[in-house]
Amino acid sequence: IHEAMEQQSISVSKAGIVTSLQARCAVIAAANPIRGKYQPSLTFSQNVDLTEPILSRFDVLCVVKDTVNAERDERLAEFVVGSHMRSHPNASELEQTTEQDKRDLVPQELLRKYILYARQHVRPRLDGMNQRKISDLYAKLRAQSRATNSVPVTPRHVESILRMAEAHARMHLRGTVREDDVNMAVRVVLQSFVDTQKFSVVKTVRQAFKKFLSFGKDDNDLLCHILTDLARVEAQYQEKAQGHRPDLVEVDVKEFRQKAEDVGVYDLSDFFESDPFHSQGFAREGDKIVRSSDDL
């Protein structure tokens, strides 16, 4: 696996055949803890007994822990039982239909075509990328890695960030890597780095990279604040223009989108479906966002 990940080739010397085969593909590997259960008091390399040169060649390291959670365990048990019931040869069509099948899912054929199109026709450029941000992050990661004696951080981690940023942009069919693509890649790499730390230093490391790890998590509160300010300004303008406060305040979606892009948020679809959006009394009607002026 070392040669395949370093040189993208595999050497074969067997039955009189000596050759080298191309191995240009993504590598997904799984390893079980050497003690049967992951020990948070040990480093990642001590748990899986893999050498640091091999670990440093993976873009992302995911630690899957078997934690006790009553709700999650119940859902898992229901899934296993339901899977056995649906796979029975005499199961009816109704029994074979799951809750997931009832949702509006993307057909596999369409998803396959989408991925194929993105791979063949989309080549995102790194124009205008914040290079200083990545270089500062790399320097901090190196310092933390040395201080905590954890997974070594090498220039490959910079390449990992660039690859994931390009992949995120390609997934959205964009020709240029944007700031949110880089932020997403940084958060994934950092979360991977934090998860591989010893339990005793996780809190310290997480605090050191708090501003990077919060990307994509607190956007709803920020967007609610921006939208409320726009609605309040619009209500004040209508009150001065008409001489009385309007019952409903309308905010143009395009104007709100521009404000959101100024703070690095480009996708508002999840926000319009979120609880904070509806709990604040907002509702979207076409290209307008409406809210009662009494709530402002």
N, C-alpha and C positions, 0 to 999 in steps of 0.2 A: 504493500500500500504506500510505502514511502516513495518508491520510484514512480509509481503512478501519479501521485499528487505533486511531486517535484518536477519530473521531466515529461509527464503526460505520455508515458509509454510503459510497456511491460515486457521484460526480457524473458524469453522462453528457451530453455535448454533441456529437452526431454526426448527420449527415443531417437536420438541422432539428429534432432531438429534444433537448430540454434538460430533464433530470429528475435526481432523486436516488434511488438505490436503497438499500434497507436491506441491510446486510452484517453482521448479528449472528451470527457464527460463529467457531469457533476458526481461527486462522491458523497453518499449518505451512509454513515457508519453508526453502529450501535454497540455499546459495551455495557456489560453488567458489572456492578460493584464486586470487588474481589471478596468482600465479607458478606455478600448476599444482600446487604442493605446499605444505602448511601449514608456515610458518616459525615455529618456537617462539620465535625471538629477537624476533619482532614481536608487537604486540598483536593482539587479535582483529579490531578494526576496520581495522587496517592490512592484515591478511591478506585480508579479504573485500571491502574498499573500500565499506563501508556507513556511512552517517552515524550519529553517536551518538544523535540523536533517534529514529531508527528502531530501533536496537538496544535502547534502553532500554524499548521497548514490548513486547518479548518477555519472557515469564515465565521461560523457560529457554533457554540457549544451549548447544548440544551440539557439542563439537569432535570430529569423527571423523577420527582419524589413521591413515594406512596404515603401521603398524609391522610389521616383519618378525618373524614367530613361526612356527617350523617346524610345530608341532602344529596351530595355527589355520589355517595355509595349507593343510596336508594335508586337514583337514576341509572347508575351502571347496572345494578341488579335487574331493574325493569327492562333495560335494553337487552341484556343477555337472555332473559326469559322470553322476551318478545321475539328475539332473533331465532330462537329454537322453534317457537310456535309458527313463525312465518315460513321457516325452511322445511316444515313437514310436508311430505308429498300430497297429503290430503287436505291441506289448508285451503280455505276458500279465498276468493279474490279480496273480500273485505278484510280478512285476517292478514293478508299479505300487504295491505296498504298501511303504511306508517304515518305518523304525524308529519314526518319530514317530507313524505311523498305528496302531502296535501299542500305544501307551500309552493310558491312560485319560484321554482329552481331553474337555473340555466341548463338547457339540454346539453348533454355531454358532447354531441356532435358540434353544436355551436361553440361551446367552450374550446373544443379541440381546434376549430378553425380560427378562433380568436387568438389562441396562443401561437399557432403556426404563422398567422399574419404578423403578429408582433415580433416574432423571431426573425422573419424574413425581410420585413419592410421598415422596421423602426430601429434607428441607430441614434440614440440620444447623445447630444454633444454636452461637454462640460463647460460651456461658455458662461462666464460671469459667476463661477462658483466661488464661495467664500473659502479660499485656501488657508487663510490665517486661522479660521475656526478649526479646521481639521488638524493643522500643525500644532496648535495649542493643545487640542485634545490629545493628540499622540504623545506630546511631551508629558502631560499629566498622567496618562495611562502608564507610560514607562516608569514614572516615579512611583506610582501606586503599586505597580507590579513588583518593583524592587523592594518596596517597604513591606509588603505583605507576603513576599516570597511565594507568589501564586503563579498562574499560567504566564509564561513570558510573553511580552508584547514586542512584536517585531514590525518592520516596515510592511509585512504582509497584511497587518491589520488596516493600514491605510488603503491598500489595494482592496481589501474586503469592503470597506466603506464605499469606495468608488464603484465597485461592482454592484453592490446592493442599491446604491442610489440610481445607477443606470437601469437596473432591473425594475425598480419602482416606477421610474419614468416610462420605461418601455411597456410596463403593464397598463399604464394609462394612455398609451399611444402618443406620447409627447416626444417631440424632436429635441428638446432641451431639458437638461437636468435642472430642476428648480430648487429653491431653498428648502421646501418641505420634503423633497426627495432625500436631500442630504441629512435633514433632521431625523427622518425615519431611519435611515441607515445607521446614523450615530447612536440612536436610542437602542436599536437591535444589538449592535456590537457592545455597547455599554451594559445592557441588561445581561448579555451573555457573560461578560467579564465579572459582573457582580454575583451572578448565580454560582460561579465557580470558586468563590472565595470561602474561606473558613467562616463559620458562624460568628466567631469572636470579632471579626473585622468587617462583616457585611454592613452593619449600620454606619460605620465610619466611611466606608467606600461609597455607599449610597448617598450619604450626605455630601461628599466631595463632588459628586457628579449630579446633584439634584436638579440643576437647571436643564441638563441634557435629558435626563430620564423623564421629565415631566412633559415632554413634547407629545401632543396629541391626546393628553388626558384632561387638562384643565381648559380646553378651548371653549367648551359650552358656557362656562361661567363668564369667560372673557367676552364671548360673542353676545351673551345676554346683556352684559353691561354696555357694550357698544350700541346694541339695538335699542335699549332703553333710553340712552342719551339721544339717539336720533329721533325717537318717538317724542321725547320731551321737547326737543327743539322745534319739531314740527307742530306740536300742540301749542306752544307759545307763539309761533308765527301765525297760525290760524286764528288764535284768539285776538291778536293785535290787528289782523287784516279784516276779520269779520265782526269784531266787537264782542264776541262771546266764545266760550270754549266749546269746541266740537265734541259730539258724542263719541265718535270714532276717529282715531288717528291712523293715517296711512303712511307707511314708509316704503319707498321704492326699493325693490329687491336689488336692482342694479347698483344703487347707491350704497346699500348695505354690503353688497359683495365687494365693492371697491374698498370700503373701510376694513373688511375682513382680510383682504389681500395685503393691506398695509401692515398688518400684524402677522403675516405669514400663514394665514388660513385660506386655502383655495377651494376646498370642498365643503359645501354647506348642506349637503343632502342629509347627513346624519344629524346635524343640528336641528333641522326643521322637523325631524321625527323624535327629537329628544324630549325628556321630561321637563328640563328647565325651560325650554321654549314654550311648551303648553302651560306649565304651571305659572308662568309669568303673565298669562292671559293673551299671548300672541297667537295669531292664526294667519296662515298664508292663503291668499286668494289671488291666484294668477301671478301677475308680476308685482303684487302689492303685499305688504305685511300689515295687518290691522290689529289694533288693540284699543280697548276702551280708555278714554282719557281720564276716567275716574281713578284708574289704577296708577296714574303717573304722579 
